[in-house]
Amino acid sequence: MTFIRKHLDRTRGVLGSEDGQGMVEYGLIIALIVIVVMVALTPLGKDNANIFTGVSNSI
């Protein structure tokens, strides 16, 4: 009986743990920021390419 109780307590401890929750939330926030930056920079892509091309040609 103590063997079963020990494993049940261990299972409850693992399932009830919220240690990884914060890391998942930070990961989702970073992913959202990356998506927003990509969407914001997409229309500026050709302008940035022209700027870098002009700089490299002048060098």
PyMOL Python script that loads the backbone (N, CA, C, O; Angstrom):
from pymol import cmd

cmd.read_pdbstr("""\
ATOM      1  N   MET A   1       0.816  -1.192   0.000  1.00  0.00           N
ATOM      2  CA  MET A   1       0.000   0.000   0.000  1.00  0.00           C
ATOM      3  C   MET A   1       0.866   1.265   0.000  1.00  0.00           C
ATOM      4  O   MET A   1       0.512   2.243  -0.658  1.00  0.00           O
ATOM      5  N   THR A   2       1.973   1.265   0.712  1.00  0.00           N
ATOM      6  CA  THR A   2       2.829   2.439   0.745  1.00  0.00           C
ATOM      7  C   THR A   2       3.486   2.670  -0.616  1.00  0.00           C
ATOM      8  O   THR A   2       3.764   3.811  -0.984  1.00  0.00           O
ATOM      9  N   PHE A   3       3.734   1.598  -1.359  1.00  0.00           N
ATOM     10  CA  PHE A   3       4.315   1.718  -2.695  1.00  0.00           C
ATOM     11  C   PHE A   3       3.363   2.501  -3.606  1.00  0.00           C
ATOM     12  O   PHE A   3       3.788   3.410  -4.320  1.00  0.00           O
ATOM     13  N   ILE A   4       2.103   2.153  -3.578  1.00  0.00           N
ATOM     14  CA  ILE A   4       1.104   2.822  -4.415  1.00  0.00           C
ATOM     15  C   ILE A   4       0.939   4.276  -3.970  1.00  0.00           C
ATOM     16  O   ILE A   4       0.871   5.182  -4.801  1.00  0.00           O
ATOM     17  N   ARG A   5       0.875   4.490  -2.669  1.00  0.00           N
ATOM     18  CA  ARG A   5       0.695   5.843  -2.160  1.00  0.00           C
ATOM     19  C   ARG A   5       1.885   6.731  -2.544  1.00  0.00           C
ATOM     20  O   ARG A   5       1.711   7.898  -2.894  1.00  0.00           O
ATOM     21  N   LYS A   6       3.086   6.167  -2.474  1.00  0.00           N
ATOM     22  CA  LYS A   6       4.282   6.929  -2.825  1.00  0.00           C
ATOM     23  C   LYS A   6       4.237   7.366  -4.287  1.00  0.00           C
ATOM     24  O   LYS A   6       4.569   8.510  -4.599  1.00  0.00           O
ATOM     25  N   HIS A   7       3.836   6.482  -5.172  1.00  0.00           N
ATOM     26  CA  HIS A   7       3.767   6.815  -6.590  1.00  0.00           C
ATOM     27  C   HIS A   7       2.619   7.772  -6.880  1.00  0.00           C
ATOM     28  O   HIS A   7       2.746   8.635  -7.748  1.00  0.00           O
ATOM     29  N   LEU A   8       1.520   7.638  -6.185  1.00  0.00           N
ATOM     30  CA  LEU A   8       0.418   8.585  -6.357  1.00  0.00           C
ATOM     31  C   LEU A   8       0.833   9.983  -5.906  1.00  0.00           C
ATOM     32  O   LEU A   8       0.509  10.970  -6.566  1.00  0.00           O
ATOM     33  N   ASP A   9       1.535  10.070  -4.802  1.00  0.00           N
ATOM     34  CA  ASP A   9       2.005  11.371  -4.324  1.00  0.00           C
ATOM     35  C   ASP A   9       2.994  11.992  -5.301  1.00  0.00           C
ATOM     36  O   ASP A   9       2.961  13.198  -5.545  1.00  0.00           O
ATOM     37  N   ARG A  10       3.867  11.171  -5.855  1.00  0.00           N
ATOM     38  CA  ARG A  10       4.835  11.666  -6.833  1.00  0.00           C
ATOM     39  C   ARG A  10       4.117  12.163  -8.089  1.00  0.00           C
ATOM     40  O   ARG A  10       4.481  13.203  -8.639  1.00  0.00           O
ATOM     41  N   THR A  11       3.105  11.429  -8.544  1.00  0.00           N
ATOM     42  CA  THR A  11       2.340  11.822  -9.725  1.00  0.00           C
ATOM     43  C   THR A  11       1.597  13.127  -9.473  1.00  0.00           C
ATOM     44  O   THR A  11       1.565  13.999 -10.340  1.00  0.00           O
ATOM     45  N   ARG A  12       1.008  13.266  -8.306  1.00  0.00           N
ATOM     46  CA  ARG A  12       0.319  14.518  -7.967  1.00  0.00           C
ATOM     47  C   ARG A  12       1.304  15.680  -7.941  1.00  0.00           C
ATOM     48  O   ARG A  12       0.976  16.786  -8.372  1.00  0.00           O
ATOM     49  N   GLY A  13       2.494  15.436  -7.445  1.00  0.00           N
ATOM     50  CA  GLY A  13       3.501  16.488  -7.396  1.00  0.00           C
ATOM     51  C   GLY A  13       3.930  16.944  -8.776  1.00  0.00           C
ATOM     52  O   GLY A  13       4.116  18.138  -9.008  1.00  0.00           O
ATOM     53  N   VAL A  14       4.088  16.002  -9.694  1.00  0.00           N
ATOM     54  CA  VAL A  14       4.500  16.342 -11.054  1.00  0.00           C
ATOM     55  C   VAL A  14       3.378  17.062 -11.792  1.00  0.00           C
ATOM     56  O   VAL A  14       3.617  18.067 -12.462  1.00  0.00           O
ATOM     57  N   LEU A  15       2.163  16.553 -11.673  1.00  0.00           N
ATOM     58  CA  LEU A  15       1.040  17.163 -12.375  1.00  0.00           C
ATOM     59  C   LEU A  15       0.661  18.517 -11.784  1.00  0.00           C
ATOM     60  O   LEU A  15       0.166  19.388 -12.500  1.00  0.00           O
ATOM     61  N   GLY A  16       0.885  18.698 -10.509  1.00  0.00           N
ATOM     62  CA  GLY A  16       0.527  19.947  -9.864  1.00  0.00           C
ATOM     63  C   GLY A  16       1.605  21.004  -9.949  1.00  0.00           C
ATOM     64  O   GLY A  16       1.388  22.140  -9.529  1.00  0.00           O
ATOM     65  N   SER A  17       2.759  20.654 -10.481  1.00  0.00           N
ATOM     66  CA  SER A  17       3.869  21.600 -10.571  1.00  0.00           C
ATOM     67  C   SER A  17       3.595  22.641 -11.642  1.00  0.00           C
ATOM     68  O   SER A  17       3.118  22.313 -12.728  1.00  0.00           O
ATOM     69  N   GLU A  18       3.897  23.895 -11.337  1.00  0.00           N
ATOM     70  CA  GLU A  18       3.691  24.977 -12.294  1.00  0.00           C
ATOM     71  C   GLU A  18       5.019  25.647 -12.643  1.00  0.00           C
ATOM     72  O   GLU A  18       5.028  26.808 -13.052  1.00  0.00           O
ATOM     73  N   ASP A  19       6.126  24.948 -12.490  1.00  0.00           N
ATOM     74  CA  ASP A  19       7.434  25.531 -12.751  1.00  0.00           C
ATOM     75  C   ASP A  19       7.610  25.905 -14.215  1.00  0.00           C
ATOM     76  O   ASP A  19       8.154  26.969 -14.507  1.00  0.00           O
ATOM     77  N   GLY A  20       7.172  25.072 -15.135  1.00  0.00           N
ATOM     78  CA  GLY A  20       7.373  25.323 -16.560  1.00  0.00           C
ATOM     79  C   GLY A  20       6.375  26.291 -17.153  1.00  0.00           C
ATOM     80  O   GLY A  20       6.537  26.719 -18.296  1.00  0.00           O
ATOM     81  N   GLN A  21       5.355  26.644 -16.408  1.00  0.00           N
ATOM     82  CA  GLN A  21       4.309  27.525 -16.935  1.00  0.00           C
ATOM     83  C   GLN A  21       4.871  28.890 -17.310  1.00  0.00           C
ATOM     84  O   GLN A  21       4.520  29.432 -18.358  1.00  0.00           O
ATOM     85  N   GLY A  22       5.719  29.444 -16.490  1.00  0.00           N
ATOM     86  CA  GLY A  22       6.295  30.756 -16.779  1.00  0.00           C
ATOM     87  C   GLY A  22       7.141  30.745 -18.032  1.00  0.00           C
ATOM     88  O   GLY A  22       7.096  31.689 -18.821  1.00  0.00           O
ATOM     89  N   MET A  23       7.913  29.688 -18.224  1.00  0.00           N
ATOM     90  CA  MET A  23       8.753  29.590 -19.416  1.00  0.00           C
ATOM     91  C   MET A  23       7.903  29.504 -20.680  1.00  0.00           C
ATOM     92  O   MET A  23       8.248  30.099 -21.701  1.00  0.00           O
ATOM     93  N   VAL A  24       6.806  28.774 -20.618  1.00  0.00           N
ATOM     94  CA  VAL A  24       5.924  28.665 -21.785  1.00  0.00           C
ATOM     95  C   VAL A  24       5.327  30.029 -22.108  1.00  0.00           C
ATOM     96  O   VAL A  24       5.231  30.404 -23.277  1.00  0.00           O
ATOM     97  N   GLU A  25       4.928  30.767 -21.089  1.00  0.00           N
ATOM     98  CA  GLU A  25       4.355  32.094 -21.316  1.00  0.00           C
ATOM     99  C   GLU A  25       5.385  33.028 -21.943  1.00  0.00           C
ATOM    100  O   GLU A  25       5.059  33.769 -22.871  1.00  0.00           O
ATOM    101  N   TYR A  26       6.620  33.005 -21.454  1.00  0.00           N
ATOM    102  CA  TYR A  26       7.666  33.831 -22.045  1.00  0.00           C
ATOM    103  C   TYR A  26       7.933  33.424 -23.493  1.00  0.00           C
ATOM    104  O   TYR A  26       8.160  34.280 -24.347  1.00  0.00           O
ATOM    105  N   GLY A  27       7.907  32.132 -23.767  1.00  0.00           N
ATOM    106  CA  GLY A  27       8.101  31.658 -25.134  1.00  0.00           C
ATOM    107  C   GLY A  27       7.008  32.155 -26.070  1.00  0.00           C
ATOM    108  O   GLY A  27       7.287  32.549 -27.202  1.00  0.00           O
ATOM    109  N   LEU A  28       5.766  32.136 -25.599  1.00  0.00           N
ATOM    110  CA  LEU A  28       4.655  32.628 -26.415  1.00  0.00           C
ATOM    111  C   LEU A  28       4.771  34.136 -26.653  1.00  0.00           C
ATOM    112  O   LEU A  28       4.480  34.613 -27.750  1.00  0.00           O
ATOM    113  N   ILE A  29       5.187  34.874 -25.647  1.00  0.00           N
ATOM    114  CA  ILE A  29       5.355  36.321 -25.806  1.00  0.00           C
ATOM    115  C   ILE A  29       6.450  36.613 -26.829  1.00  0.00           C
ATOM    116  O   ILE A  29       6.279  37.479 -27.688  1.00  0.00           O
ATOM    117  N   ILE A  30       7.568  35.902 -26.745  1.00  0.00           N
ATOM    118  CA  ILE A  30       8.662  36.113 -27.698  1.00  0.00           C
ATOM    119  C   ILE A  30       8.216  35.756 -29.111  1.00  0.00           C
ATOM    120  O   ILE A  30       8.549  36.464 -30.062  1.00  0.00           O
ATOM    121  N   ALA A  31       7.465  34.661 -29.258  1.00  0.00           N
ATOM    122  CA  ALA A  31       6.967  34.270 -30.584  1.00  0.00           C
ATOM    123  C   ALA A  31       6.045  35.346 -31.144  1.00  0.00           C
ATOM    124  O   ALA A  31       6.109  35.652 -32.334  1.00  0.00           O
ATOM    125  N   LEU A  32       5.193  35.920 -30.310  1.00  0.00           N
ATOM    126  CA  LEU A  32       4.297  36.979 -30.765  1.00  0.00           C
ATOM    127  C   LEU A  32       5.083  38.222 -31.191  1.00  0.00           C
ATOM    128  O   LEU A  32       4.752  38.850 -32.196  1.00  0.00           O
ATOM    129  N   ILE A  33       6.110  38.572 -30.439  1.00  0.00           N
ATOM    130  CA  ILE A  33       6.940  39.722 -30.795  1.00  0.00           C
ATOM    131  C   ILE A  33       7.634  39.494 -32.131  1.00  0.00           C
ATOM    132  O   ILE A  33       7.713  40.406 -32.955  1.00  0.00           O
ATOM    133  N   VAL A  34       8.139  38.277 -32.350  1.00  0.00           N
ATOM    134  CA  VAL A  34       8.804  37.949 -33.620  1.00  0.00           C
ATOM    135  C   VAL A  34       7.826  38.080 -34.783  1.00  0.00           C
ATOM    136  O   VAL A  34       8.179  38.614 -35.834  1.00  0.00           O
ATOM    137  N   ILE A  35       6.611  37.598 -34.600  1.00  0.00           N
ATOM    138  CA  ILE A  35       5.608  37.683 -35.670  1.00  0.00           C
ATOM    139  C   ILE A  35       5.283  39.141 -35.975  1.00  0.00           C
ATOM    140  O   ILE A  35       5.185  39.521 -37.142  1.00  0.00           O
ATOM    141  N   VAL A  36       5.117  39.959 -34.942  1.00  0.00           N
ATOM    142  CA  VAL A  36       4.803  41.379 -35.141  1.00  0.00           C
ATOM    143  C   VAL A  36       5.949  42.085 -35.871  1.00  0.00           C
ATOM    144  O   VAL A  36       5.706  42.885 -36.775  1.00  0.00           O
ATOM    145  N   VAL A  37       7.184  41.795 -35.488  1.00  0.00           N
ATOM    146  CA  VAL A  37       8.331  42.420 -36.150  1.00  0.00           C
ATOM    147  C   VAL A  37       8.409  41.987 -37.610  1.00  0.00           C
ATOM    148  O   VAL A  37       8.690  42.807 -38.484  1.00  0.00           O
ATOM    149  N   MET A  38       8.166  40.715 -37.878  1.00  0.00           N
ATOM    150  CA  MET A  38       8.205  40.239 -39.265  1.00  0.00           C
ATOM    151  C   MET A  38       7.132  40.915 -40.105  1.00  0.00           C
ATOM    152  O   MET A  38       7.391  41.314 -41.241  1.00  0.00           O
ATOM    153  N   VAL A  39       5.935  41.046 -39.559  1.00  0.00           N
ATOM    154  CA  VAL A  39       4.843  41.692 -40.301  1.00  0.00           C
ATOM    155  C   VAL A  39       5.158  43.171 -40.514  1.00  0.00           C
ATOM    156  O   VAL A  39       4.864  43.722 -41.575  1.00  0.00           O
ATOM    157  N   ALA A  40       5.747  43.805 -39.522  1.00  0.00           N
ATOM    158  CA  ALA A  40       6.058  45.229 -39.645  1.00  0.00           C
ATOM    159  C   ALA A  40       7.184  45.477 -40.638  1.00  0.00           C
ATOM    160  O   ALA A  40       7.162  46.494 -41.331  1.00  0.00           O
ATOM    161  N   LEU A  41       8.160  44.591 -40.731  1.00  0.00           N
ATOM    162  CA  LEU A  41       9.310  44.807 -41.611  1.00  0.00           C
ATOM    163  C   LEU A  41       9.090  44.329 -43.046  1.00  0.00           C
ATOM    164  O   LEU A  41       9.853  44.693 -43.941  1.00  0.00           O
ATOM    165  N   THR A  42       8.072  43.530 -43.271  1.00  0.00           N
ATOM    166  CA  THR A  42       7.842  42.998 -44.617  1.00  0.00           C
ATOM    167  C   THR A  42       7.620  44.107 -45.645  1.00  0.00           C
ATOM    168  O   THR A  42       8.228  44.050 -46.714  1.00  0.00           O
ATOM    169  N   PRO A  43       6.782  45.111 -45.380  1.00  0.00           N
ATOM    170  CA  PRO A  43       6.624  46.177 -46.390  1.00  0.00           C
ATOM    171  C   PRO A  43       7.888  47.014 -46.577  1.00  0.00           C
ATOM    172  O   PRO A  43       8.076  47.624 -47.629  1.00  0.00           O
ATOM    173  N   LEU A  44       8.733  47.048 -45.589  1.00  0.00           N
ATOM    174  CA  LEU A  44       9.950  47.842 -45.675  1.00  0.00           C
ATOM    175  C   LEU A  44      11.111  47.073 -46.291  1.00  0.00           C
ATOM    176  O   LEU A  44      12.209  47.613 -46.424  1.00  0.00           O
ATOM    177  N   GLY A  45      10.886  45.845 -46.661  1.00  0.00           N
ATOM    178  CA  GLY A  45      11.955  44.983 -47.156  1.00  0.00           C
ATOM    179  C   GLY A  45      12.667  45.530 -48.370  1.00  0.00           C
ATOM    180  O   GLY A  45      13.897  45.526 -48.413  1.00  0.00           O
ATOM    181  N   LYS A  46      11.919  46.009 -49.371  1.00  0.00           N
ATOM    182  CA  LYS A  46      12.539  46.524 -50.593  1.00  0.00           C
ATOM    183  C   LYS A  46      13.292  47.818 -50.318  1.00  0.00           C
ATOM    184  O   LYS A  46      14.362  48.050 -50.881  1.00  0.00           O
ATOM    185  N   ASP A  47      12.736  48.656 -49.457  1.00  0.00           N
ATOM    186  CA  ASP A  47      13.426  49.907 -49.113  1.00  0.00           C
ATOM    187  C   ASP A  47      14.750  49.606 -48.424  1.00  0.00           C
ATOM    188  O   ASP A  47      15.772  50.216 -48.738  1.00  0.00           O
ATOM    189  N   ASN A  48      14.732  48.672 -47.493  1.00  0.00           N
ATOM    190  CA  ASN A  48      15.967  48.298 -46.796  1.00  0.00           C
ATOM    191  C   ASN A  48      16.968  47.670 -47.758  1.00  0.00           C
ATOM    192  O   ASN A  48      18.165  47.942 -47.660  1.00  0.00           O
ATOM    193  N   ALA A  49      16.509  46.845 -48.673  1.00  0.00           N
ATOM    194  CA  ALA A  49      17.405  46.222 -49.646  1.00  0.00           C
ATOM    195  C   ALA A  49      18.049  47.283 -50.519  1.00  0.00           C
ATOM    196  O   ALA A  49      19.239  47.195 -50.822  1.00  0.00           O
ATOM    197  N   ASN A  50      17.284  48.283 -50.927  1.00  0.00           N
ATOM    198  CA  ASN A  50      17.841  49.364 -51.753  1.00  0.00           C
ATOM    199  C   ASN A  50      18.884  50.168 -50.975  1.00  0.00           C
ATOM    200  O   ASN A  50      19.904  50.572 -51.534  1.00  0.00           O
ATOM    201  N   ILE A  51      18.630  50.398 -49.703  1.00  0.00           N
ATOM    202  CA  ILE A  51      19.593  51.141 -48.883  1.00  0.00           C
ATOM    203  C   ILE A  51      20.901  50.368 -48.777  1.00  0.00           C
ATOM    204  O   ILE A  51      21.976  50.935 -48.971  1.00  0.00           O
ATOM    205  N   PHE A  52      20.815  49.071 -48.469  1.00  0.00           N
ATOM    206  CA  PHE A  52      22.023  48.259 -48.336  1.00  0.00           C
ATOM    207  C   PHE A  52      22.748  48.111 -49.664  1.00  0.00           C
ATOM    208  O   PHE A  52      23.978  48.070 -49.699  1.00  0.00           O
ATOM    209  N   THR A  53      22.001  48.031 -50.753  1.00  0.00           N
ATOM    210  CA  THR A  53      22.629  47.940 -52.075  1.00  0.00           C
ATOM    211  C   THR A  53      23.361  49.232 -52.400  1.00  0.00           C
ATOM    212  O   THR A  53      24.472  49.209 -52.929  1.00  0.00           O
ATOM    213  N   GLY A  54      22.737  50.352 -52.081  1.00  0.00           N
ATOM    214  CA  GLY A  54      23.388  51.640 -52.317  1.00  0.00           C
ATOM    215  C   GLY A  54      24.658  51.802 -51.496  1.00  0.00           C
ATOM    216  O   GLY A  54      25.664  52.309 -51.992  1.00  0.00           O
ATOM    217  N   VAL A  55      24.612  51.379 -50.264  1.00  0.00           N
ATOM    218  CA  VAL A  55      25.793  51.475 -49.389  1.00  0.00           C
ATOM    219  C   VAL A  55      26.902  50.567 -49.901  1.00  0.00           C
ATOM    220  O   VAL A  55      28.065  50.967 -49.946  1.00  0.00           O
ATOM    221  N   SER A  56      26.547  49.351 -50.287  1.00  0.00           N
ATOM    222  CA  SER A  56      27.583  48.421 -50.769  1.00  0.00           C
ATOM    223  C   SER A  56      28.159  48.871 -52.088  1.00  0.00           C
ATOM    224  O   SER A  56      29.345  48.658 -52.342  1.00  0.00           O
ATOM    225  N   ASN A  57      27.346  49.498 -52.951  1.00  0.00           N
ATOM    226  CA  ASN A  57      27.872  49.997 -54.221  1.00  0.00           C
ATOM    227  C   ASN A  57      28.800  51.189 -54.013  1.00  0.00           C
ATOM    228  O   ASN A  57      29.775  51.356 -54.745  1.00  0.00           O
ATOM    229  N   SER A  58      28.500  52.014 -53.019  1.00  0.00           N
ATOM    230  CA  SER A  58      29.351  53.182 -52.778  1.00  0.00           C
ATOM    231  C   SER A  58      30.666  52.803 -52.138  1.00  0.00           C
ATOM    232  O   SER A  58      31.640  53.549 -52.239  1.00  0.00           O
ATOM    233  N   ILE A  59      30.715  51.666 -51.488  1.00  0.00           N
ATOM    234  CA  ILE A  59      31.968  51.205 -50.867  1.00  0.00           C
ATOM    235  C   ILE A  59      32.833  50.627 -51.968  1.00  0.00           C
ATOM    236  O   ILE A  59      33.945  50.169 -51.703  1.00  0.00           O
TER     237      ILE A  59
END
""", "prot")
cmd.dss("prot")
cmd.show_as("cartoon", "prot")
cmd.util.cbc("prot")
cmd.orient("prot")
